[in-house]
Amino acid sequence: MEQDARIFVAGHRGLVGGAIARCLRRNGFTNIVTRTSAELDLRRQAPVEDFFAAERPDYVFLAAAKVGGIHANAAYPADFIRDNLQIQTNVIDAAWRSGTRKLLFLGSSCIYPKFAPQPIREDALLTGPLEPTNESYALAKIAGIRMCQAYRRQYGFDAVSAMPTNLYGPGDNFHPENSHVIPALMRRFHEARLSQAPSVTIWGTGSPLREFLHVDDMAEACLFLMQNYSDYEHVNVGCGEDLSILELARLMARVTGYAGEILTDPEKPDGTPRKLMDNAKLAAMGWRPRIPLEEGLAGTYAWFCDHAAEIRG
């Protein structure tokens, strides 16, 4: 991408979109276009078409999405499938119609079958049943991948898709009920330390294995793919290492300074037993992550402490 190319970051106030905007500025890109959800509701077709007709961005990073953890996905399945289908359909189509040169669509590792062989390769898509707790979100993201592929095949539109593993970092959602595992645990251990609670109970058995990637690494990968990849298949973005939720909780206790007991609640759902991405395709192109997990968690916790007064819920 040219340094002065017009670049639209959809979802710039979210975890990934914010990191992409920071990454672009850090790398010298000067013409970044953003809109808040109040300024532009991406779920509404007409305003999206008007925006693209007026702004005509050269490149689009589609990071806008309705996201949440196990509780949110299970409680609001209609919201997750409707909102995400509307957002990605409107943006992808309007980008193509307005002459956008390239679009990067961001999916999620939950697109893969619940019991996919590990580590999960890109060709595992649609080879088995999905994890029921986030099926609506996963189906929307699968549709986004297929839409990018269809527009490439039929119209020659340069739309590519990246599938990140579990992400975390500054700017995450720390809501006590609707957040993902790292921000949820970070907030709970932080509050337990402040209140000197004798124990913290985590959902499930603690045995599921998860892979985590710092959002700044993800942003660098997105820029790398936008500049170096143009093909039909989606690309996994991960770090190639995982750990159990119980191990993560112990690490979180160390990072936050919590010294109490960690308990499990087997009555709560575990979700997918293991979810490790095969990162070989991206690694073969020459990209690898740089931020170790404990270092990334420490930086995220410092950000959380600095912004604790602003975090509501």
C-alpha positions, 0 to 999 in steps of 0.5 A: 500500500502507498503511504498516502493511500486512503485506508478505511478501518472499519471498527477502529474503536474495537480491540482489533480495529484500534490495533490496526489503526495504531499499526498503520500510523506506526508504519507511516500511513497517513490517510486513515478513514474512520467512523464510529458506530454512532456516525455510521451504522454498518448494519444499515445498507443505505448509509454504508453505500453512501459512505463508500460512494463519498469516501471511496477508500483504496483499502479496507480493513473489515474489523467491525463485528459484534463479539463476545465470550461464551455467555454472550454468544449463548444468550444472544445468538440472534444478535450475533448472526444478524448483526455480523451478517449485516455488517460484513455483507454491507461493507464487502459489497459497498467496497467492491461497488465503490472501486476499493482496490483490496479488502481484508476480512477478519474472521475467527478461529471459531469457524472451525469444527469443535473437534477439528484435528489439532493444530487446525489447518485452513482446510478443516473449514466445514469438515464437521459440526461447530461448537454450539455455544458460538455457532451463530457467530461462527456461521456469520464469519464463515459466510463472510469468508465465502462472500469474499471468495465469491466476489473474487471469483465472480468480480475479480475483487481482491478480498482476502480473509484472515482467521485470528486465534484468541486475541487480547491486549489494550482496548479489550472488552472487560465487561464482567459477563460479555467479555472473552476469557483473558479480560474476564479473568484479568478483571476478576483477579484484579478485583479479587486482589483489591477485595482480598477475596480468599478464592477465585472460581473459574468457569468449567474444569480448567482443562480446555487448551487455548492459544492467545495472540497479542492484538498488536501482533495481529495488527502487524499480521493484517498489514503484512497480509494486505501487502503480501497476500492475494489469493482465494483461501483464508489464512490462519493467524496464531502463535503456534502455542497453547495452554490450559485455562487453569494454567492461564488463570495461574499466570493471570494471578501472577500478573495481577498479584493475586495470592488466593486460591483458584477453584474450578466450576465443572458445572459451567461449560468448557467450550471446545476442548482444544483450539490451536491454529496451524500457522504454517501458511503464514509462517512460510510467507515470512511472518511470525509473532513477537510478543510472549504471552506473559509479557503481553498480559503484563502490558495489558494489565498495566493498560487496564489499571490505567483505564480502570476508572473508564471501564464500565459494567 
